[in-house]
């Protein structure tokens, strides 16, 4: 069975007020071309297809148009990420075709999407886990429903139930809810007792977690131990578990270590920060009848690049300096290394790097709060005004002298 895994499109996003819509149209066309070339059995889209809290009609139309084209070539399974939600993907309720599956709610967790194989028989099971909101979704995941439609408490809550509190709730923690989602999947698999490939999809921050170390959240999501995958959080002990987990949320494409399950982030198709990589791709995932998994990166051509640059203003603006020549049209942040801020630095650099998004000084930001060397002190009003004029290209001595005279006449003091 063959799958194409992509994620984190962030349709509607800009780059510091630069419109990225044409570039997003471009990668959507590239993905359609990849589908046509490789003919996967399903396209897995692991969340954050939209970026803004209230997506524009143009962005919804763009997503709808893509789905309509892609569904003619393959089945589509799409989950909501933390930038998405049931309300934002509400337009998709009109899709009643079996080739398009959009999963946005915790109530859908544990229900497999059956993907037909080449012979029309069951080829694989895919279990989508949309982004789970700790407080909104814990009530749903505190219970599960068996094959007779009887609702039960999650395993971790059975001992806590009492006459006084017959329906306790799971703690509002991402790790706890994700484990409950895995247990739902494990129960469904236990009933099926099938040997077809099994995949899952999630939009979360899964990583190796050292209990002795505090791990910071990433993109506002707290880390979840990837080791939970090995036994479906305690439900299927000793089973072979999942064959592949398709992840979204992190914008780089790489495998996650620390589990026996083949687990990959697909990354975003465009770099959305200057700190991101200029190598973007989709993932072609193949699972053979012996449950061996092969993952291949399918490169995407980028319409722009991103970079962090550092150096002196003379080197950065030197047209013959090979270190910086290829980055003139990149979205970039620049850090100047001089001990003092060069005159008119912003305008000089912007002329060479028109997509410069941020300019900093090696010993501080360009807000005029740092002097040469490593000594910090508060600048006077006159010094701030003088530095502002210099940044704007006004550095003639007579102009600065006039500024000083106006300051002294207005304030009534003498600048030392």
DOTIVEX-194143 format. One record per residue: residue number from 1; residue in three letters; x, y, z of N, C-alpha, C in turn. Coordinates in steps of 0.05 Angstrom, whole numbers. Example, Ala and Ser with C-alpha at 12.3 -4.5 7.8 and 13.67 -1.06 7.14 Angstrom:
% DOTIVEX-194143
ATOM  sefi  kelum     n_x     n_y     n_z    ca_x    ca_y    ca_z     c_x     c_y     c_z
ATOM     1    ALA     264    -114     156     246     -90     156     264     -66     156
ATOM     2    SER     257     -45     142     273     -21     143     258       1     157
***
This chain:
% DOTIVEX-194143
ATOM  sefi  kelum     n_x     n_y     n_z    ca_x    ca_y    ca_z     c_x     c_y     c_z
ATOM     1    UNK      17     -24       0       0       0       0      18      25       0
ATOM     2    UNK       8      45     -14      24      69     -18       8      94      -9
ATOM     3    UNK      22     112       5       9     136      16      27     160      11
ATOM     4    UNK      14     183       6      29     209       4      22     225      29
ATOM     5    UNK      42     233      44      39     247      69      48     276      67
ATOM     6    UNK      30     295      73      37     323      72      23     337      96
ATOM     7    UNK      33     362     102      22     374     127      28     404     127
ATOM     8    UNK      15     418     145      21     446     152      23     465     128
ATOM     9    UNK       1     466     113       0     483      90      -3     512      98
ATOM    10    UNK     -18     517     119     -23     545     129     -33     563     107
ATOM    11    UNK     -54     554      93     -65     571      72     -76     597      84
ATOM    12    UNK     -68     620      72     -76     646      82     -54     660      97
ATOM    13    UNK     -32     646     102     -10     658     117       6     677      99
ATOM    14    UNK      16     698     112      35     716      98      62     714     111
ATOM    15    UNK      81     728     100     109     728     111     116     757     117
ATOM    16    UNK     109     765     142     114     793     150     103     812     129
ATOM    17    UNK      77     808     123      61     825     104      67     819      75
ATOM    18    UNK      85     800      68      88     792      41      67     771      34
ATOM    19    UNK      53     775      12      32     756       5      43     730      -6
ATOM    20    UNK      36     708       6      46     682      -3      26     666     -19
ATOM    21    UNK       3     678     -25     -18     663     -39      -8     651     -66
ATOM    22    UNK       7     666     -82      16     653    -107      35     630    -103
ATOM    23    UNK      51     631     -82      70     610     -76      55     585     -65
ATOM    24    UNK      33     590     -50      17     568     -41       2     554     -64
ATOM    25    UNK      -7     570     -83     -18     558    -107       2     539    -121
ATOM    26    UNK      27     548    -121      48     533    -134      52     506    -121
ATOM    27    UNK      54     505     -94      59     479     -81      35     460     -83
ATOM    28    UNK      11     472     -84     -12     455     -87     -12     441    -115
ATOM    29    UNK      -3     456    -135      -1     444    -162      21     422    -162
ATOM    30    UNK      43     427    -147      64     407    -146      54     381    -132
ATOM    31    UNK      38     384    -111      27     360     -98       8     345    -116
ATOM    32    UNK      -8     359    -131     -26     346    -151      -9     331    -171
ATOM    33    UNK      13     342    -180      30     329    -199      42     304    -187
ATOM    34    UNK      50     305    -161      61     281    -148      40     259    -145
ATOM    35    UNK      15     267    -139      -7     247    -138     -10     233    -164
ATOM    36    UNK     -10     249    -186     -14     237    -212       9     219    -219
ATOM    37    UNK      34     226    -211      57     210    -218      59     184    -202
ATOM    38    UNK      52     185    -176      57     162    -159      31     146    -152
ATOM    39    UNK       8     158    -157     -17     145    -153     -19     131    -126
ATOM    40    UNK     -17     146    -104     -19     133     -78     -48     124     -73
ATOM    41    UNK     -50     104     -54     -76      94     -47     -92     115     -30
ATOM    42    UNK     -77     133     -17     -90     154      -1     -70     177       3
ATOM    43    UNK     -81     201       4     -66     225      11     -72     231      40
ATOM    44    UNK     -51     233      57     -54     239      85     -46     267      91
ATOM    45    UNK     -64     284     100     -58     312     105     -62     316     135
ATOM    46    UNK     -39     321     149     -39     320     179     -42     347     192
ATOM    47    UNK     -61     363     183     -69     387     198     -56     413     191
ATOM    48    UNK     -68     434     202     -60     462     196     -60     468     166
ATOM    49    UNK     -81     459     153     -84     467     125     -91     496     122
ATOM    50    UNK    -105     507     143    -112     535     144     -95     549     165
ATOM    51    UNK     -92     575     163     -75     589     182     -89     609     200
ATOM    52    UNK    -108     623     190    -121     644     205    -145     635     221
ATOM    53    UNK    -152     647     243    -175     639     259    -201     640     242
ATOM    54    UNK    -203     660     224    -226     663     207    -216     663     178
ATOM    55    UNK    -214     640     165    -202     639     138    -219     654     118
ATOM    56    UNK    -206     665      99    -221     680      78    -235     661      59
ATOM    57    UNK    -254     672      45    -268     655      24    -248     645       4
ATOM    58    UNK    -228     662      -3    -208     654     -23    -192     630     -13
ATOM    59    UNK    -185     629      13    -170     606      23    -187     581      24
ATOM    60    UNK    -212     583      31    -230     560      32    -235     550       3
ATOM    61    UNK    -238     569     -16    -241     561     -44    -216     546     -54
ATOM    62    UNK    -193     556     -45    -168     543     -54    -166     515     -44
ATOM    63    UNK    -173     511     -18    -173     484      -7    -194     466     -21
ATOM    64    UNK    -218     477     -24    -239     462     -37    -232     454     -65
ATOM    65    UNK    -219     472     -80    -211     466    -107    -190     444    -108
ATOM    66    UNK    -171     445     -90    -151     424     -88    -164     397     -83
ATOM    67    UNK    -182     396     -63    -194     370     -56    -210     359     -79
ATOM    68    UNK    -223     376     -94    -239     367    -116    -222     355    -138
ATOM    69    UNK    -198     366    -142    -180     355    -162    -166     330    -152
ATOM    70    UNK    -157     330    -127    -142     307    -117    -160     283    -114
ATOM    71    UNK    -186     287    -107    -203     263    -102    -208     247    -127
ATOM    72    UNK    -203     259    -150    -207     244    -175    -184     225    -180
ATOM    73    UNK    -163     228    -164    -140     210    -168    -134     192    -144
ATOM    74    UNK    -143     200    -120    -137     184     -97    -157     190     -74
ATOM    75    UNK    -157     174     -54    -173     180     -30    -158     201     -13
ATOM    76    UNK    -173     218       1    -161     239      17    -170     236      46
ATOM    77    UNK    -150     236      64    -156     236      93    -143     260     105
ATOM    78    UNK    -159     278     116    -149     304     127    -158     307     155
ATOM    79    UNK    -139     315     173    -147     320     201    -142     349     207
ATOM    80    UNK    -157     359     227    -154     387     236    -129     389     254
ATOM    81    UNK    -114     411     251     -92     417     268    -100     439     288
ATOM    82    UNK     -80     448     304     -87     469     324     -93     496     311
ATOM    83    UNK     -87     500     285     -95     524     271    -123     520     258
ATOM    84    UNK    -132     495     256    -157     489     244    -178     484     265
ATOM    85    UNK    -201     474     257    -222     467     276    -247     459     261
ATOM    86    UNK    -266     447     275    -290     439     262    -305     462     248
ATOM    87    UNK    -305     485     261    -319     508     250    -305     518     225
ATOM    88    UNK    -278     518     225    -263     529     203    -264     510     179
ATOM    89    UNK    -267     485     184    -269     466     162    -298     458     157
ATOM    90    UNK    -316     475     167    -345     469     164    -354     467     136
ATOM    91    UNK    -340     482     118    -348     481      90    -347     452      79
ATOM    92    UNK    -331     435      92    -327     408      82    -351     390      87
ATOM    93    UNK    -371     399     102    -394     382     107    -408     375      81
ATOM    94    UNK    -404     391      60    -416     385      35    -403     362      20
ATOM    95    UNK    -380     353      30    -367     330      17    -379     305      28
ATOM    96    UNK    -395     291      13    -406     266      21    -395     243       5
ATOM    97    UNK    -373     249     -10    -361     229     -27    -343     211     -10
ATOM    98    UNK    -342     185     -16    -325     168       0    -295     173      -3
ATOM    99    UNK    -287     188     -24    -259     193     -29    -248     215     -11
ATOM   100    UNK    -265     230       3    -256     253      19    -265     249      48
ATOM   101    UNK    -246     246      66    -251     242      94    -238     264     110
ATOM   102    UNK    -254     281     122    -244     304     138    -252     299     167
ATOM   103    UNK    -232     296     184    -236     289     212    -228     313     230
ATOM   104    UNK    -248     323     245    -243     347     261    -250     344     290
ATOM   105    UNK    -264     322     297    -275     320     324    -264     296     340
ATOM   106    UNK    -262     299     366    -252     278     383    -270     254     382
ATOM   107    UNK    -296     258     377    -315     236     376    -309     216     354
ATOM   108    UNK    -294     226     334    -287     208     311    -262     191     316
ATOM   109    UNK    -248     196     338    -224     181     345    -231     152     351
ATOM   110    UNK    -216     134     340    -221     105     344    -236      92     322
ATOM   111    UNK    -246     109     303    -261      98     280    -241      97     256
ATOM   112    UNK    -237      74     246    -218      70     224    -230      78     197
ATOM   113    UNK    -213      90     180    -221      94     152    -209      71     137
ATOM   114    UNK    -226      57     123    -217      33     109    -208      41      80
ATOM   115    UNK    -183      36      74    -173      43      48    -171      17      31
ATOM   116    UNK    -185      17       8    -184      -7      -9    -157     -12     -21
ATOM   117    UNK    -150     -37     -25    -125     -44     -39    -130     -45     -69
ATOM   118    UNK    -109     -51     -84    -111     -53    -114    -133     -72    -123
ATOM   119    UNK    -138     -93    -107    -158    -113    -116    -186    -106    -106
ATOM   120    UNK    -189     -83     -93    -215     -75     -84    -222     -84     -56
ATOM   121    UNK    -206    -103     -45    -210    -113     -18    -197     -93       1
ATOM   122    UNK    -202     -97      27    -190     -80      48    -159     -81      45
ATOM   123    UNK    -148     -57      41    -119     -56      38    -104     -45      62
ATOM   124    UNK    -116     -26      77    -103     -15     100    -124      -1     117
ATOM   125    UNK    -117       3     143    -134      18     161    -119      43     169
ATOM   126    UNK    -133      66     168    -121      91     177    -138     103     199
ATOM   127    UNK    -125     109     222    -139     120     245    -131     150     249
ATOM   128    UNK    -149     168     242    -142     197     245    -146     206     274
ATOM   129    UNK    -127     222     284    -130     235     310    -127     265     305
ATOM   130    UNK    -149     280     304    -146     309     300    -134     322     324
ATOM   131    UNK    -126     347     322    -116     361     345    -136     360     368
ATOM   132    UNK    -127     352     392    -145     349     415    -141     372     434
ATOM   133    UNK    -162     388     438    -161     410     457    -163     399     485
ATOM   134    UNK    -144     405     503    -144     393     529    -170     396     545
ATOM   135    UNK    -182     419     544    -206     424     560    -231     417     545
ATOM   136    UNK    -232     422     519    -257     418     504    -261     388     498
ATOM   137    UNK    -240     372     496    -243     345     486    -240     324     508
ATOM   138    UNK    -233     332     533    -228     312     553    -253     297     561
ATOM   139    UNK    -277     310     560    -301     296     567    -307     273     548
ATOM   140    UNK    -304     279     522    -308     258     501    -289     235     504
ATOM   141    UNK    -264     240     509    -243     219     511    -242     205     538
ATOM   142    UNK    -258     215     557    -259     201     583    -275     176     581
ATOM   143    UNK    -289     171     559    -305     147     555    -299     135     527
ATOM   144    UNK    -309     111     523    -307      98     497    -332      81     494
ATOM   145    UNK    -339      74     469    -363      59     463    -356      32     451
ATOM   146    UNK    -367      10     461    -361     -17     451    -378     -23     427
ATOM   147    UNK    -375     -48     417    -389     -56     392    -419     -58     396
ATOM   148    UNK    -428     -59     421    -457     -59     427    -468     -32     434
ATOM   149    UNK    -452     -11     428    -459      17     433    -462      23     462
ATOM   150    UNK    -448       8     479    -448      13     508    -424      31     514
ATOM   151    UNK    -428      52     529    -407      70     536    -393      62     562
ATOM   152    UNK    -366      63     562    -350      56     585    -331      78     592
ATOM   153    UNK    -322      79     617    -302      98     625    -275      89     614
ATOM   154    UNK    -257     108     608    -230     101     600    -217      85     623
ATOM   155    UNK    -199      68     616    -186      49     635    -175      64     660
ATOM   156    UNK    -163      87     655    -150     101     677    -170     114     696
ATOM   157    UNK    -196     114     689    -216     127     706    -234     107     721
ATOM   158    UNK    -232      82     714    -250      62     726    -247      61     756
ATOM   159    UNK    -223      61     766    -218      60     795    -226      85     809
ATOM   160    UNK    -227     107     794    -234     133     807    -264     137     809
ATOM   161    UNK    -279     122     793    -308     126     793    -320     117     820
ATOM   162    UNK    -339     132     829    -352     126     855    -381     135     854
ATOM   163    UNK    -396     129     875    -424     138     876    -425     168     876
ATOM   164    UNK    -406     181     889    -406     210     890    -398     222     863
ATOM   165    UNK    -381     208     849    -371     219     823    -370     196     803
ATOM   166    UNK    -393     188     792    -394     165     774    -382     170     746
ATOM   167    UNK    -377     196     740    -367     203     713    -343     222     716
ATOM   168    UNK    -321     212     727    -297     230     729    -286     236     702
ATOM   169    UNK    -270     257     700    -259     266     675    -229     263     675
ATOM   170    UNK    -218     258     652    -189     257     649    -177     284     654
ATOM   171    UNK    -152     285     665    -139     310     668    -135     324     641
ATOM   172    UNK    -137     350     641    -135     365     616    -106     368     608
ATOM   173    UNK     -93     346     601     -65     346     592     -62     332     565
ATOM   174    UNK     -47     344     547     -44     332     520     -35     303     521
ATOM   175    UNK     -16     296     538      -6     269     540     -28     250     548
ATOM   176    UNK     -45     257     566     -66     240     576     -87     236     554
ATOM   177    UNK     -95     257     540    -115     254     519    -105     238     496
ATOM   178    UNK     -80     242     489     -68     227     467     -68     197     474
ATOM   179    UNK     -61     190     499     -60     163     508     -89     150     506
ATOM   180    UNK    -109     166     514    -136     156     513    -145     151     484
ATOM   181    UNK    -135     169     465    -141     165     437    -129     139     427
ATOM   182    UNK    -104     134     435     -91     109     427    -105      84     437
ATOM   183    UNK    -116      86     462    -130      63     473    -156      58     457
ATOM   184    UNK    -169      79     448    -192      75     430    -185      60     405
ATOM   185    UNK    -162      68     393    -153      55     369    -146      26     375
ATOM   186    UNK    -132      21     397    -124      -6     404    -147     -24     408
ATOM   187    UNK    -169     -14     420    -193     -31     424    -205     -39     397
ATOM   188    UNK    -207     -19     379    -218     -24     353    -202     -45     338
ATOM   189    UNK    -176     -43     340    -158     -63     326    -161     -90     339
ATOM   190    UNK    -164     -91     365    -167    -117     379    -192    -131     369
ATOM   191    UNK    -213    -117     364    -238    -129     354    -235    -139     325
ATOM   192    UNK    -220    -124     309    -217    -130     281    -199    -155     276
ATOM   193    UNK    -177    -156     291    -158    -178     288    -150    -182     259
ATOM   194    UNK    -141    -159     247    -134    -159     218    -104    -158     215
ATOM   195    UNK     -94    -166     192     -66    -166     186     -59    -145     165
ATOM   196    UNK     -78    -128     157     -71    -107     137     -54     -85     150
ATOM   197    UNK     -40     -70     134     -25     -47     146     -43     -29     162
ATOM   198    UNK     -31     -18     184     -46       0     201     -30      26     204
ATOM   199    UNK     -44      48     198     -31      74     200     -49      92     218
ATOM   200    UNK     -36     112     229     -51     133     244     -40     160     236
ATOM   201    UNK     -57     180     242     -50     208     235     -54     225     260
ATOM   202    UNK     -37     244     265     -40     262     288     -27     288     283
ATOM   203    UNK     -37     308     297     -25     335     296     -18     342     324
ATOM   204    UNK       8     337     331      16     341     358      47     341     359
ATOM   205    UNK      57     346     384      86     347     388      95     322     402
ATOM   206    UNK     101     301     386     111     276     397     141     275     395
ATOM   207    UNK     153     267     417     183     267     418     191     248     440
ATOM   208    UNK     217     243     442     228     227     464     228     246     489
ATOM   209    UNK     217     236     510     214     253     535     230     240     557
ATOM   210    UNK     249     255     568     264     246     591     250     256     616
ATOM   211    UNK     241     237     633     225     246     657     241     264     675
ATOM   212    UNK     267     264     673     284     281     691     289     309     679
ATOM   213    UNK     281     313     654     285     338     641     258     352     634
ATOM   214    UNK     258     378     637     234     393     630     236     402     601
ATOM   215    UNK     217     393     585     217     400     556     197     423     551
ATOM   216    UNK     207     443     537     191     466     532     170     460     510
ATOM   217    UNK     147     474     511     127     470     489     138     480     463
ATOM   218    UNK     128     469     441     136     477     414     111     485     399
ATOM   219    UNK     110     510     390      87     520     376      62     519     394
ATOM   220    UNK      66     524     420      44     524     440      34     496     447
ATOM   221    UNK      46     475     437      38     448     443      59     435     461
ATOM   222    UNK      50     422     482      68     409     501      76     381     491
ATOM   223    UNK     100     372     498     110     346     487      94     322     498
ATOM   224    UNK      92     303     480      79     277     486      99     255     482
ATOM   225    UNK     103     237     501     123     215     498     116     197     474
ATOM   226    UNK     134     195     455     129     178     432     128     149     439
ATOM   227    UNK     138     141     462     138     113     471     110     103     476
ATOM   228    UNK      90     121     478      62     112     482      53      95     458
ATOM   229    UNK      65      99     435      56      85     411      61      55     412
ATOM   230    UNK      81      46     427      90      18     425      70      -2     434
ATOM   231    UNK      51       6     452      31     -13     460       3       0     462
ATOM   232    UNK      -1      21     445     -26      35     445     -33      44     474
ATOM   233    UNK     -14      56     487     -17      66     514     -28      45     533
ATOM   234    UNK     -19      20     530     -25      -1     549     -47     -20     541
ATOM   235    UNK     -60     -16     517     -83     -32     509     -74     -58     495
ATOM   236    UNK     -55     -56     477     -46     -80     462     -17     -87     469
ATOM   237    UNK     -13     -96     492      14    -103     501      25    -126     484
ATOM   238    UNK      49    -121     474      62    -143     459      53    -144     430
ATOM   239    UNK      35    -128     421      26    -129     393      46    -114     376
ATOM   240    UNK      44    -118     350      62    -104     332      55     -75     329
ATOM   241    UNK      31     -67     338      23     -39     338      19     -27     311
ATOM   242    UNK      24      -1     309      20      13     284      44       8     265
ATOM   243    UNK      39      10     240      61       9     220      73      36     215
ATOM   244    UNK      55      57     215      65      84     208      47     104     222
ATOM   245    UNK      60     124     234      45     147     245      53     172     229
ATOM   246    UNK      33     185     216      38     209     201      32     233     219
ATOM   247    UNK      53     249     223      50     272     242      51     299     228
ATOM   248    UNK      37     318     240      38     346     232      44     363     256
ATOM   249    UNK      51     388     251      55     409     271      83     421     268
ATOM   250    UNK     104     404     267     131     414     264     136     418     234
ATOM   251    UNK     150     440     227     152     447     199     176     435     184
ATOM   252    UNK     191     417     198     212     402     185     204     374     179
ATOM   253    UNK     216     361     159     210     333     152     231     315     164
ATOM   254    UNK     224     298     183     244     281     195     230     258     211
ATOM   255    UNK     244     236     216     233     214     231     236     220     261
ATOM   256    UNK     217     209     277     218     212     306     230     186     318
ATOM   257    UNK     250     189     334     263     166     347     250     159     373
ATOM   258    UNK     256     135     384     246     128     411     221     111     411
ATOM   259    UNK     214      99     387     191      82     386     196      61     364
ATOM   260    UNK     183      38     366     185      17     346     167      23     321
ATOM   261    UNK     150      43     324     132      51     302     146      71     284
ATOM   262    UNK     145      67     258     157      86     239     140     112     240
ATOM   263    UNK     153     133     250     138     158     256     153     181     243
ATOM   264    UNK     138     197     226     151     219     212     134     244     214
ATOM   265    UNK     147     267     216     135     293     209     140     298     180
ATOM   266    UNK     119     308     166     123     314     137     133     343     134
ATOM   267    UNK     129     360     154     138     387     151     119     404     134
ATOM   268    UNK     125     430     132     109     448     116     120     448      87
ATOM   269    UNK     104     454      67     113     455      40     128     481      32
ATOM   270    UNK     126     501      50     140     526      46     154     533      73
ATOM   271    UNK     177     547      72     188     557      97     172     582     106
ATOM   272    UNK     163     582     130     146     604     140     161     621     161
ATOM   273    UNK     186     614     167     203     630     185     231     630     174
ATOM   274    UNK     247     651     181     274     651     171     291     629     184
ATOM   275    UNK     282     618     206     297     597     219     292     569     206
ATOM   276    UNK     273     567     187     267     541     176     286     533     153
ATOM   277    UNK     284     508     146     301     497     125     291     505      97
ATOM   278    UNK     309     506      78     302     511      50     297     485      35
ATOM   279    UNK     296     463      49     290     437      37     262     429      46
ATOM   280    UNK     243     428      28     216     420      34     207     397      16
ATOM   281    UNK     188     381      26     181     357      12     154     347      21
ATOM   282    UNK     144     327       6     123     310      16     136     282      21
ATOM   283    UNK     122     264      34     133     238      40     117     216      26
ATOM   284    UNK     130     200      10     118     176      -2     123     152      16
ATOM   285    UNK     101     141      27     103     120      47      92      94      35
ATOM   286    UNK     108      73      35      99      47      25     101      26      47
ATOM   287    UNK      80      11      51      79     -10      71      74     -36      56
ATOM   288    UNK      92     -55      58      89     -80      43      73    -101      60
ATOM   289    UNK      66    -123      49      49    -143      63      62    -154      89
ATOM   290    UNK      89    -151      90     103    -160     115     106    -137     135
ATOM   291    UNK      93    -115     130      92     -92     148     120     -78     149
ATOM   292    UNK     135     -81     128     159     -65     126     152     -38     114
ATOM   293    UNK     163     -17     125     155      10     117     179      24     104
ATOM   294    UNK     175      36      81     195      52      67     185      80      63
ATOM   295    UNK     201     100      71     193     128      69     212     142      50
ATOM   296    UNK     202     155      30     218     170      11     210     199      10
ATOM   297    UNK     229     217      11     223     245       8     220     252     -21
ATOM   298    UNK     198     266     -27     193     277     -54     197     307     -53
ATOM   299    UNK     219     317     -63     225     346     -60     204     364     -73
ATOM   300    UNK     200     387     -61     184     408     -72     202     431     -80
ATOM   301    UNK     197     443    -103     212     466    -112     202     491     -98
ATOM   302    UNK     221     506     -87     214     529     -71     215     555     -88
ATOM   303    UNK     195     572     -85     195     597    -100     211     619     -86
ATOM   304    UNK     219     614     -62     236     633     -47     252     618     -26
ATOM   305    UNK     272     631     -15     288     619       6     289     637      31
ATOM   306    UNK     297     625      53     300     640      78     328     636      89
ATOM   307    UNK     337     655     104     365     654     115     368     673     138
ATOM   308    UNK     386     666     157     396     684     177     424     691     169
ATOM   309    UNK     429     717     167     456     727     159     469     743     181
ATOM   310    UNK     495     742     181     510     757     201     536     767     189
ATOM   311    UNK     544     791     195     569     802     185     569     832     187
ATOM   312    UNK     591     844     177     593     873     177     577     884     154
ATOM   313    UNK     569     909     156     553     921     135     570     924     109
ATOM   314    UNK     596     927     111     613     929      87     613     902      72
ATOM   315    UNK     615     880      87     615     854      75     588     847      63
ATOM   316    UNK     567     853      78     540     846      69     532     861      44
ATOM   317    UNK     541     886      41     533     902      18     554     901      -5
ATOM   318    UNK     575     885      -1     595     882     -22     585     863     -44
ATOM   319    UNK     580     873     -68     569     856     -89     586     832     -97
ATOM   320    UNK     612     833     -90     631     812     -97     635     791     -75
ATOM   321    UNK     622     795     -52     625     776     -30     608     751     -35
ATOM   322    UNK     621     729     -41     606     704     -49     589     693     -26
ATOM   323    UNK     595     700      -1     580     689      21     551     699      22
ATOM   324    UNK     547     723      10     520     735      12     506     739     -15
ATOM   325    UNK     520     736     -37     509     742     -63     483     726     -69
ATOM   326    UNK     483     701     -62     460     684     -69     435     689     -52
ATOM   327    UNK     438     705     -31     416     710     -12     402     737     -16
ATOM   328    UNK     410     752     -37     399     779     -39     369     780     -42
ATOM   329    UNK     356     759     -53     327     759     -57     313     741     -36
ATOM   330    UNK     327     731     -16     315     714       4     301     730      26
ATOM   331    UNK     281     718      38     270     729      63     291     724      84
ATOM   332    UNK     300     746      97     323     742     115     321     760     140
ATOM   333    UNK     336     751     160     342     769     183     372     773     183
ATOM   334    UNK     380     797     190     409     804     189     418     814     216
ATOM   335    UNK     440     804     225     453     813     249     480     826     243
ATOM   336    UNK     482     852     249     507     866     244     527     862     267
ATOM   337    UNK     552     860     260     572     852     280     590     876     288
ATOM   338    UNK     587     900     277     603     922     285     599     929     314
ATOM   339    UNK     619     941     326     616     950     354     598     974     357
ATOM   340    UNK     596     990     336     577    1012     336     559    1009     312
ATOM   341    UNK     535    1019     314     515    1017     292     524    1035     269
ATOM   342    UNK     528    1024     245     536    1041     222     514    1060     215
ATOM   343    UNK     521    1084     204     501    1104     196     483    1093     174
ATOM   344    UNK     457    1099     175     438    1092     154     438    1062     148
ATOM   345    UNK     443    1045     169     446    1016     165     421    1004     152
ATOM   346    UNK     398    1010     162     374     997     152     370    1002     122
ATOM   347    UNK     371    1027     114     367    1033      86     388    1021      68
ATOM   348    UNK     413    1021      77     434    1010      60     430     980      56
ATOM   349    UNK     422     966      77     418     937      75     393     931      59
ATOM   350    UNK     372     947      63     346     942      50     350     945      19
ATOM   351    UNK     368     962      11     373     966     -18     385     941     -30
ATOM   352    UNK     400     925     -14     413     901     -24     396     876     -19
ATOM   353    UNK     382     876       4     365     854      12     337     864      15
ATOM   354    UNK     322     867      -7     296     879      -6     275     864      10
ATOM   355    UNK     281     838      16     262     822      32     273     818      61
ATOM   356    UNK     290     836      69     300     835      97     276     840     116
ATOM   357    UNK     272     822     135     249     823     153     257     834     180
ATOM   358    UNK     282     831     188     290     839     214     320     846     214
ATOM   359    UNK     327     868     228     355     876     230     362     879     259
ATOM   360    UNK     383     866     267     392     867     295     422     874     295
ATOM   361    UNK     431     882     319     459     888     323     471     866     341
ATOM   362    UNK     496     859     337     508     837     352     507     842     382
ATOM   363    UNK     505     867     390     504     873     418     477     885     427
ATOM   364    UNK     457     881     411     431     891     418     414     895     393
ATOM   365    UNK     389     904     397     372     910     374     378     938     364
ATOM   366    UNK     367     945     342     371     971     330     351     992     342
ATOM   367    UNK     345     990     367     327    1008     379     341    1032     392
ATOM   368    UNK     367    1033     390     382    1055     401     387    1053     430
ATOM   369    UNK     388    1028     441     391    1025     470     419    1015     477
ATOM   370    UNK     437    1013     458     463    1001     463     485    1018     450
ATOM   371    UNK     506    1022     465     529    1037     454     551    1017     447
ATOM   372    UNK     573    1028     437     595    1011     429     606     996     453
ATOM   373    UNK     621     974     447     631     957     468     608     941     480
ATOM   374    UNK     610     935     506     590     919     519     577     934     542
ATOM   375    UNK     579     960     542     568     976     564     540     985     557
ATOM   376    UNK     521     980     574     494     988     570     489    1014     587
ATOM   377    UNK     474    1033     576     464    1055     591     440    1066     577
ATOM   378    UNK     423    1081     591     400    1093     579     408    1117     562
ATOM   379    UNK     398    1119     538     404    1141     520     386    1165     526
ATOM   380    UNK     398    1188     521     383    1213     525     364    1216     502
ATOM   381    UNK     345    1235     505     326    1241     483     341    1251     458
ATOM   382    UNK     362    1267     462     377    1278     440     391    1255     425
ATOM   383    UNK     403    1237     440     417    1214     428     398    1197     412
ATOM   384    UNK     375    1192     422     355    1176     408     347    1190     382
ATOM   385    UNK     342    1216     383     334    1231     359     356    1232     339
ATOM   386    UNK     381    1235     348     404    1236     330     408    1209     316
ATOM   387    UNK     405    1187     331     408    1161     319     386    1155     299
ATOM   388    UNK     362    1166     305     340    1162     286     346    1176     259
ATOM   389    UNK     356    1200     261     362    1215     236     384    1201     220
ATOM   390    UNK     404    1191     234     426    1177     221     415    1152     207
ATOM   391    UNK     397    1138     220     385    1114     208     370    1121     182
ATOM   392    UNK     358    1145     182     343    1154     158     361    1166     137
ATOM   393    UNK     387    1167     142     406    1177     122     413    1206     126
ATOM   394    UNK     404    1219     147     410    1247     153     433    1248     173
ATOM   395    UNK     458    1251     163     481    1251     181     500    1274     176
ATOM   396    UNK     491    1295     162     507    1319     158     511    1333     184
ATOM   397    UNK     535    1344     189     541    1356     215     523    1380     220
ATOM   398    UNK     517    1396     199     500    1420     203     471    1412     211
ATOM   399    UNK     462    1389     200     435    1380     207     434    1371     236
ATOM   400    UNK     455    1356     244     455    1346     272     460    1369     291
ATOM   401    UNK     475    1389     283     479    1413     300     453    1428     303
ATOM   402    UNK     437    1430     282     411    1443     284     393    1428     303
ATOM   403    UNK     393    1401     301     377    1385     319     385    1390     348
ATOM   404    UNK     411    1392     353     421    1397     380     411    1424     390
ATOM   405    UNK     412    1445     373     404    1471     381     374    1472     387
ATOM   406    UNK     358    1458     370     329    1457     375     323    1443     401
ATOM   407    UNK     338    1422     407     334    1407     432     341    1425     456
ATOM   408    UNK     363    1439     454     371    1456     477     352    1479     481
ATOM   409    UNK     342    1491     458     323    1513     461     297    1503     472
ATOM   410    UNK     289    1479     465     263    1468     474     264    1458     502
ATOM   411    UNK     284    1441     508     286    1429     534     298    1448     555
ATOM   412    UNK     316    1466     545     329    1485     563     353    1473     578
ATOM   413    UNK     363    1451     568     386    1439     581     409    1437     562
ATOM   414    UNK     431    1427     571     455    1424     555     462    1395     553
ATOM   415    UNK     465    1384     529     472    1356     525     502    1352     530
ATOM   416    UNK     509    1334     546     537    1328     552     545    1303     537
***
